[in-house]
Amino acid sequence: MKGDRVEIVIDAGGTPRTYEVAATRAGRRVEISTGRGIVEVSEVTRTGTPVRTARFMSARILALVEHPADGPKPDEV
């Protein structure tokens, strides 16, 4: 959903660096997958086609924060 974003903070040899992957258009979402020491954060379309992908070594990740989009409140649905 547009507005979804994931913030990744990594150890870059003394100083932390922050990266952000966000769903930039309506209908897109951000997915996170892990495997074999790699964390992959992808922006994907409704059909599941990746648009943009960022890969990080899991040993270097200090924080991985998911920020969901502000959707309608349950009483407004």
N, C-alpha and C positions, 0 to 999 in steps of 0.2 A: 504494500500500500504506500502511496506517495507520502513521504515524511518519515518512513522507517529509516533508521540509521544505526550503524554499529561503529563504535569508537574503539580503536585498538592502540594500546600504549605498549611500546617495546623498549627493551634495554638496548641502546645503541652505543655501548662501550663507554659508560660513564654518565651520559645524559639521556633521559628518556625522550622518545619521539612519539608523536601522536598521529595516527592515520584515521581517516574516516571514510566509510563506504555508505552511501545513502541511496535510497530509491528515489530517482529523480523525476519519474513520470508516473501518472496514474496507472494502476494495474501492475506495477512492478513491486518486487519485494526483495528483501535481503536475507540470504541463507548462509548459515555457518556449517562447515563440515570439518571434521578432524580425522586424521589418520596418519600413521607412521611418522609421528613427530612434526607434522605440518598442519597448520590451521588455515583453512581457505574460506574467505568471505567473498560472496558473490552477489551481485545485483542481477536478478533474473526476471524475465518477462512472465506473463500469465501462462505461457506454454512451457516454461521451464528452460528456455534458451538463455544461457549466461550472456550478459551484456558487458559486465566489467568484473574482474576477479583480482583479488589481492591474496597473496600467499605469504605466510610467516612461519618461522620455526617456532614450535611451541615452547621450547626452552627459553626463548628470548621474550616471550609475552609476559608483561607485568599485569595488565588488566585488559579485559575484553568486556565492554559495556554495551548492552543493547538498549536502544531508545525507540520504543514503539511510537507510531504516529498517533496523534491525538484524534481518536475516533469519536463517534457520538456516544454520549453517556447512556447507560442502560435504561434510564427513565425517559430518554428522548427517542428511543427506537420505536 
